[in-house]
Amino acid sequence: MPKTFVLDTNVLLHSAQAIESFEENTVVLPMAVIEELDTFKTHTDELGRNARWVIRRIDQLRAKGSLRDGVPMDNGGILQIFAMQDTMPDTGLDVRMPDNRILRVAYYIHKKGERVIFVSKDINARLKADALGMQAEDFESQKVNFDELYSGFREIVVPSETVDEFYKAEILELPKADLCPNEFLLLRDETNPKHTALARASEENFVQHLCSKFEHAWNIKPRSMEQRMAIELLLDSSIQIVTLVGQAGTGKTLLALAAGLHATVRHSKYDRILVSRPIIPMGKDIGYLPGSKDEKMGHWMQPIYDNLNFLMRDEDSKGRDGKLVAQKVDDLFKENIVSIEALTYIRGRSIPRQYVIIDEAQNLTPHEVKTIVSRAGDGTKMILTGDPCQIDNPYLDSSSNGLAYAVERLKNHAIHGHITLRKSERSVLAGVAAEYL
């Protein structure tokens, strides 16, 4: 039996291609959705761009017939715009609210006997739909199973001679291991658990030793095996995009900045370090803050400054002098070694020979991550860091955010490397807080 999918506005704002993601079924957009898209179309952010794209696409489909009666889409489905009618049954919901008008349309179609599925990114709207007896779902396209998210590392038990052979050889084949490119392995002796070897997948089912040149980054030495793996990925110029996932205090941003300084200042592999992060926490644009663009960004980028202060203090024993450390950090910006940009200004650019760090990437949609990564020019390396368990974007979760999506979609590409950092190294207190609070 064909299905009728009634879409909430937030689905279209999340993914502009959503209307054509339901195969050979009917997609219904209540009039309230069109009205809400109209209010978003003037926005200059990703929501505004998606709203404009959807409106233009609907207008193109209008040439095929009456939207009221339904028009065919390229995927074999039908798109229909549905207006509220006086004869619609009462749902008991306040129809002055757009969400409730959308639900009332879905309920009307449902009462007619059609198989209706209400699709929304809003949990509360899905609860209301369920209470009205309708099937309700989140928008599943571009979602991953976070519980099974690729970690970039695993441990396998092997015969003792395999570990010995690996230490003697530069490269070793592990038949039927089914490895992802740049995946890390801990080879553990089946007879002696303390007899181990750390390896990195090179091609197909071959593994190699970690590179001795990547033992540290900007005088930062790894405090755990996972941090050592992360430094390997961050400093290897053959890997063009790195994703780092981990809870607070695991060192994601610090390691990325340390590796960026190491590769840019000491080895001149990149022209500069470009750092950005989504401006989500207060739900406000940077224009609401006083001062110039750089002064506004300073409020949002304070965690970056904190990490740079730590790195420059560690670089020189004289760094205990706060003024000297502040001057060093200031020089990084004055000499254009480090640059901070709002994500708004990255769209549409081509970024060559830069070490790009996108912090808090879990607050980006898959489409936003695609937009940012596709800005990379020749010689550019992209680093995406974040914790999918700490999301401020109200319409994203641990499975639908752009960071988790990138990890799963890129894991089979040789230019990508990923590691999940599990242990907090910031302090004992930070570790306890991250785990128990």
Buried (B, 14 or more C-beta within 10 A) or exposed (E): EEBBBBBBBBBBBBBBBBBBBBEEBBBBBBBBBBEBBEEBBEBEBBBBBBBBBBBEBBEEBEEEEEBEEBBEBEEEBBBBBBEBEEEBEEBEBEBEEBBBBBBBBBBBBBBEEBBBBBBBBBEEBBEBBEEBEBBBEBBEBBBBEBEEBBBBBEEBEBEEEBBEBBEEEEEBEBEEBEBBBBBBBBBBBEEEEEBBBBBBBBEEBBBBBBEEEBEBBBEBEBEBBBBBBBBBBBBBEEBBBBBBBBBBBBBBBBBBBBBBBBBBBEEEBBBBBBBBBBBBEEEEBBEEBEEEBEEBBBEBBEBBBEBBBBBBBBBEEEBEEEEBBBEBBEEBBEEEBBBBBBBBEBBEEEBEBBBBBBBBBBBBBBBBBBBBBEBBEEBBBBBBBBBBBEBBBEBBBBBBBBBBBBBBBBBEBBBBBBBBBEBBBBEEEBBEBBEEE
